[in-house]
Amino acid sequence: MRLGGRILTPQGWVTGHLHFEERITAIEPAALKGPLPSILPGFVDLHVHGASGVDIMEGSDAGATVARTHARHGTTAMLGTTMTARMASIERALHGLAGVIAQRQSGCARMLGVHLEGPFISAHRLGAQPPEVMLATLEKVRQLHAIAPIRVLTLAPELTGHLALIPHLNELGIRVQLGHSSGTYEEGVAALQAGAAGFTHLFNGMTPLKHREPGMVGAALAHAEYAELIPDLEHVHPGAMKAALRAIPKLYCVSDATSATGMPDGEYALGTQRVFKCRGCVRLATGSLAGSALTMDQALRNLLSLGLDLAEASHRLSRNACDYLGENERGRLRGGAWADVVVLDDSHELLQVFVEGEAIDLAND
């Protein structure tokens, strides 16, 4: 396969041809004429609950449906994300994801593993999570990790035993991030020093920044190298987004997409919660935001609307997330990397998507 256009490489933009099969074989500079498409690394989304009316917590083949829908919006790799629930429900979800992780189905994004967002969170910062929280133990995490690989785990560091657990989770290869937490600035810093690596949907579900009580947000802005953020322009004010983009070197963006993604307005499931999509937002009956209906191609356009250039927006949607996970063969267009590619027109709309060299049919939404 050969694509021509402006190619975003780790060294910058190259005009020419991208050659690939399952992996990229060459980038060939060439003088091309006319309006040229932009060729970027595929988007990588580390926080996805659902799409097309199905939720990861349903188990069974829900993960494949979710991965197929998001691939049509440029996501080439992702983490299936759980909700707070009883262990039996989480185990069912992970059994459903295990097969999708082991074998990518045609037309789907690559499922890299699991983001365990619950249940090891604070009952005081549930957000849209159901009230089924519990304390984390190494035994519980190992039990779940044996079913499907947990790549990211969200926990509230102020809860009993959680700080001491962080180094042991790192030894399992799990990236620990802080979220759904009532913890203080000091507790956030202590968790980072213990080995926590990031923050779950920065600003949302955590103690806010105040000038005498910096909170968990202050710990992130002052000390974090990585954090995830939802760029739907609803969860976080654009001014706060700009502050985070300046403060956190490798901040990356996630969709936090729910089963309402790609669906008309109406009522949907988010774990055991009932949520309602209206005018592009997803909310609980109380009116509180409950995940999103965001797709990563729209996330790109939102970042551009804030003044980011296309290269930086791309890094926030692909390379930084891959660096966070240690996925060095994704999130960048270079020889030998997986051929995860998106092609954009001059309005930054998708023209083509390739997952590991496979062309994705964009017409099935």
LUMDO-472426 format. One record per residue (C-alpha): z, y negated, x. Coordinates in steps of 0.02 Angstrom, whole numbers, padded with zeros to 5 digits, always signed. Layout:
<nodes>
ZYX ...
</nodes>
This chain:
<nodes>
+00000+00000+00000 -00039-00176+00059 +00022-00341-00013 -00035-00512+00042 +00061-00675+00031 +00206-00772+00104 +00326-00638+00166 +00511-00675+00192 +00561-00583+00351 +00728-00588+00444 +00645-00713+00563 +00579-00824+00423 +00418-00841+00324 +00261-00752+00383 +00092-00772+00299 -00002-00608+00301 +00004-00429+00239 +00151-00313+00206 +00106-00130+00233 +00217+00006+00162 +00236+00180+00091 +00416+00228+00048 +00466+00119+00195 +00387-00035+00272 +00264+00014+00407 +00204-00156+00467 +00201-00343+00436 +00033-00410+00490 +00010-00599+00508 -00154-00660+00437 -00237-00822+00382 -00244-00807+00193 -00323-00935+00077 -00279-00998-00095 -00113-01001-00189 -00007-00863-00113 +00129-00762-00197 +00302-00752-00119 +00355-00579-00060 +00544-00553-00051 +00666-00411-00028 +00712-00330-00194 +00870-00392-00276 +01032-00296-00247 +01164-00306-00385 +01338-00240-00347 +01413-00269-00521 +01318-00194-00669 +01398-00127-00828 +01246-00096-00936 +01079-00144-01012 +00962-00099-01155 +01105-00060-01274 +01193+00066-01162 +01352+00052-01058 +01394+00141-00896 +01557+00201-00976 +01457+00310-01097 +01421+00431-00956 +01278+00555-00980 +01110+00474-00937 +01167+00294-00969 +01156+00255-00783 +00970+00297-00778 +00934+00185-00928 +01028+00042-00848 +00942+00067-00680 +00771+00072-00763 +00798-00089-00860 +00862-00187-00712 +00719-00126-00601 +00598-00214-00720 +00689-00376-00676 +00676-00354-00489 +00838-00260-00452 +00793-00124-00329 +00969-00063-00287 +01134-00076-00380 +01311-00012-00410 +01358+00061-00579 +01517-00029-00630 +01661+00041-00733 +01782-00040-00854 +01970-00021-00863 +02005+00138-00961 +02105+00298-00957 +02067+00414-00812 +01974+00538-00923 +01853+00403-00980 +01822+00341-00804 +01794+00520-00745 +01665+00545-00883 +01573+00387-00828 +01573+00442-00647 +01509+00615-00690 +01364+00529-00778 +01330+00420-00627 +01342+00559-00499 +01171+00632-00538 +01086+00462-00542 +01163+00419-00373 +01109+00585-00298 +00929+00574-00361 +00837+00415-00407 +00727+00439-00559 +00552+00368-00565 +00548+00190-00627 +00731+00159-00586 +00825+00053-00462 +00917+00150-00328 +01098+00180-00383 +01196+00160-00221 +01364+00212-00292 +01506+00150-00400 +01597-00014-00416 +01767+00033-00488 +01814-00130-00572 +01960-00059-00668 +02093+00004-00699 +02194-00058-00548 +02207-00238-00608 +02334-00358-00681 +02378-00349-00865 +02392-00539-00857 +02212-00565-00800 +02115-00440-00905 +01970-00552-00951 +01861-00437-01056 +01942-00280-00986 +02037-00167-01109 +02227-00157-01088 +02227+00013-01001 +02284-00044-00830 +02378+00067-00707 +02441+00061-00529 +02325+00128-00397 +02373+00276-00290 +02275+00359-00152 +02276+00521-00253 +02196+00438-00404 +02062+00354-00301 +02022+00515-00207 +02009+00606-00373 +01877+00483-00434 +01790+00466-00265 +01763+00655-00264 +01660+00641-00425 +01545+00499-00370 +01550+00388-00215 +01652+00230-00242 +01576+00094-00134 +01676-00055-00203 +01848-00056-00286 +01927-00206-00371 +02115-00220-00371 +02252-00347-00399 +02342-00356-00231 +02507-00418-00302 +02541-00255-00395 +02666-00131-00324 +02593-00026-00184 +02421-00104-00185 +02435-00202-00022 +02488-00048+00075 +02346+00053-00003 +02206-00060+00060 +02192+00013+00237 +02185+00190+00166 +02043+00141+00048 +01949+00067+00195 +01967+00234+00284 +01877+00315+00136 +01732+00194+00163 +01776+00090+00009 +01758-00098+00011 +01911-00172-00073 +01893-00335-00164 +02020-00442-00254 +02002-00484-00437 +02078-00483-00610 +02231-00545-00518 +02378-00662-00547 +02412-00661-00361 +02455-00814-00259 +02359-00888-00115 +02481-00804+00004 +02456-00634-00079 +02268-00656-00066 +02277-00698+00119 +02392-00549+00150 +02267-00434+00063 +02125-00500+00171 +02231-00470+00326 +02264-00292+00265 +02077-00258+00253 +02016-00322+00085 +01839-00384+00106 +01788-00484-00047 +01824-00558-00217 +01765-00499-00388 +01667-00630-00489 +01744-00775-00395 +01835-00903-00505 +01839-00785-00655 +01992-00675-00686 +02101-00747-00549 +02225-00886-00514 +02131-01051-00497 +02131-01179-00357 +02261-01316-00374 +02300-01435-00233 +02481-01375-00215 +02450-01198-00276 +02284-01142-00202 +02290-00974-00291 +02170-00830-00265 +02021-00947-00275 +02095-01049-00133 +02116-00893-00027 +01933-00852-00053 +01868-01026-00015 +01978-01044+00139 +01961-00871+00216 +01827-00758+00139 +01666-00708+00223 +01605-00619+00066 +01631-00644-00120 +01529-00607-00275 +01487-00740-00404 +01400-00736-00574 +01261-00869-00571 +01222-00875-00757 +01278-01059-00765 +01406-01009-00896 +01541-00917-00800 +01554-01049-00664 +01513-01235-00667 +01369-01281-00550 +01485-01394-00451 +01606-01251-00419 +01459-01139-00373 +01402-01267-00243 +01578-01275-00171 +01582-01086-00153 +01408-01080-00077 +01464-01204+00056 +01632-01121+00090 +01592-00935+00093 +01459-00890+00222 +01395-00730+00142 +01432-00761-00040 +01318-00651-00145 +01272-00653-00328 +01293-00520-00461 +01241-00507-00642 +01398-00428-00719 +01268-00372-00846 +01322-00282-01004 +01235-00170-01130 +01174-00330-01215 +01056-00364-01069 +00876-00355-01124 +00928-00346-01307 +00921-00467-01455 +01073-00561-01517 +01199-00445-01598 +01351-00334-01572 +01365-00218-01421 +01491-00114-01323 +01576-00158-01159 +01681-00004-01125 +01792+00009-01279 +01773-00177-01317 +01655-00246-01448 +01556-00394-01381 +01432-00512-01459 +01274-00583-01384 +01223-00755-01446 +01111-00885-01362 +01107-00790-01200 +01297-00770-01183 +01405-00617-01213 +01578-00645-01284 +01727-00557-01362 +01767-00596-01543 +01894-00721-01475 +01753-00820-01395 +01799-00773-01217 +01655-00730-01101 +01633-00542-01081 +01512-00502-00943 +01337-00570-00961 +01159-00537-01013 +01096-00600-00845 +00956-00519-00746 +00931-00549-00561 +00760-00631-00578 +00842-00762-00690 +00985-00775-00566 +00857-00823-00433 +00785-00960-00542 +00961-01023-00580 +01001-01036-00394 +00840-01130-00364 +00888-01251-00502 +01046-01293-00402 +00940-01347-00254 +00940-01189-00147 +00777-01153-00061 +00690-00988-00096 +00745-00905+00066 +00930-00943+00042 +00924-00893-00142 +00846-00728-00089 +00983-00697+00040 +01116-00727-00094 +01032-00596-00204 +00991-00461-00078 +01031-00471+00107 +01213-00528+00093 +01257-00391-00031 +01177-00262+00082 +01272-00328+00232 +01432-00314+00131 +01399-00130+00096 +01330-00092+00268 +01159-00052+00195 +01055-00107+00344 +00892-00030+00283 +00887-00132+00123 +00891-00316+00081 +00767-00368+00216 +00581-00346+00246 +00555-00272+00418 +00476-00118+00494 +00569+00042+00449 +00668-00032+00303 +00650+00038+00129 +00503-00039+00036 +00610-00127-00094 +00502-00277-00136 +00480-00412-00266 +00325-00521-00281 +00339-00692-00365 +00212-00818-00427 +00230-01004-00394 +00344-01020-00548 +00457-00886-00474 +00414-00762-00610 +00395-00579-00563 +00221-00516-00529 +00265-00347-00451 +00418-00243-00407 +00425-00094-00290 +00574+00023-00268 +00561+00128-00110 +00373+00101-00119 +00355+00149-00303 +00273+00017-00413 +00381-00022-00565 +00299-00049-00734 +00359-00221-00789 +00283-00209-00964 +00409-00092-01044 +00549-00213-01088 
</nodes>
